Amino acid sequence: MDMGEEGAEGISKRIQARFVTKLEAEFQVSAAAIAIPSDLTRFGLSSLVNALLQSKDPDHKPEPFDFLINGEFVRMSLEQFLLAKGISAERILEIEYTRAVAPRKEEDPSMHDDWVSAVDGSSSRFLLTGCYDGLGRVWKGAGLCTHTLEGHSDAVTSVGIVNPEGVDAVTLATASKDRTLRLWKINTEEDINRSMKIRAFKILRGHKASVQSVAVQTSGEMVCSGSWDCTINLWETNDNGEDDLVSKKRKVRGQVEESQLEGEAVTTLVGHTQSVSSVVWPQRESIYSASWDHSIRKWDVETGKNLSDIFCGKVLNCLDIGGEGSTLISAGASDPILRIWDPRKPGTSAPVFQFASHTSWISACKWHDSSRFHLLSASYDGKVMLWDLRTAWPLSVIESHTDKVLCADWWKSNSVISGGADSKLCISSEIPV
């Protein structure tokens, strides 16, 4: 049996191992212990498991696998791993294997007219992008743009889907360097042959500088925004809010267009001393923000009070909440390190995890919606990396872009979408998480 090139010559000593998995029956091998070379790495182990699966089913197609011992991923040879962890090589070693978290397919990139600065993959039916050409775009898939959102007078910096699974109409939010946010309604069930141009039904004014980030309340009733003016504003998303200004109409080519509402902020949260680069709204009562003032803050929505601070020592670019119990805080900064804090632990100023495989600023980080271990990061180094908290090395490095990656998100739970300074929207799909 081919046990991979690392152990083919039988030079290294052998250890007794048993392979186990939680995968479906088609990926399960015999639980009997077998002797394997101790110098096998995960690539050699993957070749070995594939050979065992092919001996059971000749039609099995080779599949990349990852391997865990005592709940920790193997990222060196077995011999090195056992030595580093103080595990005896004399007993039968139980090795768990799982499908490698890496894309099996790269879709053709969807080109934009300028930098792709924002993406949202929270709807399973479509994805939303924002671009430096001032437009938002709705996509059903790679190359399939169904709606173009027109109205901003400067770059779109952030986007959000307000009610991702809305039946009749879906509300979208965009933020821009033009100091406004805009709300849009689309019908995702319409059969559209070419991109439909959409005008915002509501313009949200109140920030005094570029709006850097928008986040949606879980109920969809409100959105919040972070700005270069150091404030966070909260806004209503309905089309008949009490704080809305008089509807405005305008003439275009002699015809009166449909009226547009203008909304004012319901609440303003003040405390940051530099640009608010990222906001998230994971629970109805709490908002989290990251800033260039090196701080991550948690806010009480009802009182507007700053509940807690974490200081990083670096300019912060991005933020997300997820992981175990949806409580872990991940953030990317003006260095190559992805940091993760657990606010449930005392002394939370120190990160519980630090991942340092990028080589430039981290522009985006996002937890997987159904896994407590997995998250992604994007960087100006042109790479998107997929992480698992059980190993310090990235599970996969996606290099679809030829320039800075400015934004990234999960889509449909098994795809990664990303946008960059190369004007591309890239979709990496068929990722088993």
Long-range contacts (C-beta under 8 A, 24 or more apart in sequence): 1-48, 1-51, 1-52, 1-55, 2-47, 2-48, 2-51, 3-36, 3-37, 3-40, 3-44, 3-47, 3-48, 3-51, 4-40, 4-43, 4-44, 4-45, 4-46, 4-47, 4-48, 5-44, 5-47, 6-37, 6-39, 6-40, 6-41, 6-43, 6-44, 6-77, 7-36, 7-37, 7-39, 7-40, 7-44, 10-37, 11-39, 12-37, 12-38, 12-39, 12-79, 13-37, 13-38, 13-79, 13-89, 14-38, 15-78, 15-82, 15-89, 15-93, 16-91, 16-92, 16-93, 17-78, 17-92, 17-93, 17-94, 17-95, 18-92, 18-93, 18-94, 18-95, 19-49, 19-52, 19-95, 19-96, 19-97, 20-94, 20-95, 20-96, 20-97, 21-96, 21-97, 21-98, 22-96, 22-98, 23-97, 23-98, 23-99, 26-57, 26-60, 27-53, 27-63, 27-99, 29-53, 29-56, 33-92, 36-78, 38-77, 38-78, 38-79, 38-82, 38-89, 39-77, 39-78, 39-79, 40-77, 40-78, 41-74, 41-76, 41-77, 41-78, 42-66, 42-67, 42-74, 42-75, 45-74, 45-78, 45-95, 45-97, 46-97, 46-100, 49-97, 63-99, 63-100, 64-99, 64-100, 64-102, 65-97, 65-98, 65-99, 65-100, 66-97, 66-98, 66-99, 66-100, 66-101, 66-395, 67-95, 67-96, 67-97, 67-98, 68-95, 68-96, 68-97, 68-98, 68-390, 69-93, 69-94, 69-95, 69-96, 71-390, 72-390, 72-391, 73-388, 73-390, 73-391, 73-393, 73-395, 75-391, 75-392, 75-393, 99-432, 100-395, 100-396, 100-432, 101-374, 101-386, 101-388, 101-395, 101-396, 101-431, 101-432, 101-433, 102-386, 102-395, 102-396, 102-431, 103-396, 103-398, 103-415, 103-416, 103-428, 103-429, 103-430, 103-431, 104-429, 104-430, 104-431, 105-428, 105-429, 105-430, 106-400, 106-426, 106-427, 106-428, 106-429, 107-141, 107-142, 107-426, 107-427, 107-428, 107-429, 108-142, 108-143, 109-142, 109-400, 109-424, 109-425, 109-426, 110-139, 110-142, 110-143, 110-145, 110-424, 110-425, 110-426, 110-427, 111-423, 111-424, 111-425, 112-137, 112-419, 112-423, 112-424, 112-425, 113-423, 114-155, 114-423, 115-155, 115-406, 115-419, 115-420, 115-421, 115-423, 116-406, 116-407, 116-419, 116-420, 116-423, 116-424, 116-425, 117-155, 117-156, 117-157, 117-158, 117-406, 117-407, 117-419, 118-156, 118-157, 118-158, 118-159, 118-174, 118-406, 118-407, 118-419, 119-159, 119-407, 119-408, 119-409, 119-417, 119-418, 119-419, 119-425, 120-159, 120-160, 120-161, 120-409, 121-409, 121-410, 121-411, 121-412, 121-415, 121-417, 122-160, 122-161, 122-164, 122-409, 123-161, 123-164, 123-165, 123-170, 123-188, 124-164, 124-165, 124-411, 124-412, 125-165, 125-188, 126-188, 127-409, 127-411, 127-417, 128-159, 128-160, 128-161, 128-172, 129-159, 129-419, 129-425, 130-155, 130-156, 130-157, 130-158, 130-159, 130-174, 130-175, 131-155, 131-156, 131-419, 131-423, 132-156, 134-176, 134-178, 136-172, 136-174, 136-184, 137-195, 138-172, 138-186, 138-188, 139-425, 141-427, 142-425, 142-427, 145-195, 146-186, 146-188, 146-190, 146-192, 146-195, 146-196, 147-186, 147-192, 147-195, 147-196, 147-197, 147-198, 148-195, 148-196, 148-197, 148-198, 149-174, 149-182, 149-184, 149-198, 149-200, 150-197, 150-198, 150-199, 151-182, 151-199, 151-200, 151-203, 152-176, 152-178, 152-180, 152-182, 153-178, 154-178, 154-210, 157-210, 157-211, 157-212, 157-213, 158-211, 158-212, 158-213, 158-214, 158-225, 159-214, 160-214, 160-215, 160-216, 160-223, 161-216, 162-216, 162-220, 162-223, 162-237, 163-220, 171-220, 171-237, 173-214, 173-216, 173-223, 173-237, 174-200, 174-214, 175-211, 175-212, 175-213, 175-214, 175-225, 176-210, 176-211, 177-210, 177-211, 178-210, 179-205, 179-207, 179-208, 179-209, 179-210, 179-211, 179-227, 180-204, 180-205, 180-207, 180-211, 181-211, 181-214, 181-223, 181-225, 181-235, 183-237, 183-239, 183-263, 199-257, 199-258, 199-260, 200-260, 201-239, 201-260, 201-261, 202-237, 202-239, 202-244, 202-260, 202-261, 202-262, 202-263, 203-260, 203-261, 203-262, 203-263, 204-233, 204-235, 204-262, 204-263, 204-264, 204-265, 205-262, 205-263, 205-264, 206-233, 206-264, 206-265, 206-268, 207-231, 207-233, 209-275, 212-275, 212-276, 212-277, 212-278, 213-276, 213-277, 213-278, 213-279, 214-279, 215-279, 215-280, 215-281, 215-287, 216-281, 217-281, 217-284, 218-281, 218-282, 218-283, 218-284, 219-284, 222-266, 223-281, 224-269, 224-279, 224-281, 224-287, 225-279, 226-275, 226-276, 226-277, 226-278, 226-279, 226-289, 226-291, 227-275, 227-276, 228-275, 228-276, 230-270, 230-272, 230-273, 230-274, 230-275, 230-276, 230-291, 230-293, 231-268, 231-269, 231-270, 231-272, 231-276, 232-268, 232-269, 232-272, 232-276, 232-279, 232-287, 232-289, 232-299, 233-265, 233-267, 233-268, 233-269, 234-265, 234-266, 234-267, 234-268, 234-269, 234-301, 235-263, 235-265, 235-266, 236-263, 236-266, 267-301, 267-304, 268-304, 269-299, 269-304, 269-306, 271-297, 271-306, 272-297, 277-315, 277-316, 277-317, 277-318, 277-319, 278-316, 278-317, 278-318, 278-319, 278-331, 279-319, 280-319, 280-320, 280-321, 282-321, 282-322, 282-326, 288-319, 288-321, 288-329, 289-319, 290-316, 290-317, 290-318, 290-319, 290-331, 291-316, 292-316, 296-329, 296-331, 296-341, 298-343, 308-343, 310-341, 310-343, 310-348, 310-349, 311-349, 312-339, 317-361, 317-362, 317-363, 317-364, 318-362, 318-363, 318-364, 318-365, 319-365, 320-365, 320-366, 320-367, 320-375, 321-367, 322-366, 322-367, 322-368, 322-369, 322-372, 322-375, 323-367, 323-372, 323-373, 323-375, 323-389, 324-372, 325-372, 328-352, 328-367, 330-365, 330-367, 330-375, 331-365, 332-361, 332-362, 332-363, 332-364, 332-365, 332-377, 332-379, 333-361, 333-362, 334-361, 335-361, 335-362, 336-360, 336-361, 336-362, 336-379, 336-381, 337-362, 338-362, 338-365, 338-377, 338-387, 340-389, 353-389, 355-385, 355-387, 355-392, 355-394, 357-385, 357-393, 357-394, 357-397, 358-383, 358-385, 360-404, 363-404, 363-405, 363-406, 363-407, 363-408, 364-405, 364-406, 364-407, 364-408, 364-409, 364-418, 366-408, 366-409, 366-410, 368-410, 368-413, 368-433, 369-410, 369-413, 370-413, 370-433, 371-433, 374-433, 376-408, 376-409, 376-410, 376-416, 377-408, 378-405, 378-406, 378-407, 378-408, 378-418, 379-404, 379-405, 380-404, 380-405, 381-405, 382-420, 384-408, 384-416, 384-418, 384-428, 386-416, 386-431, 396-431, 398-426, 398-428, 400-424, 400-426, 400-428, 401-426
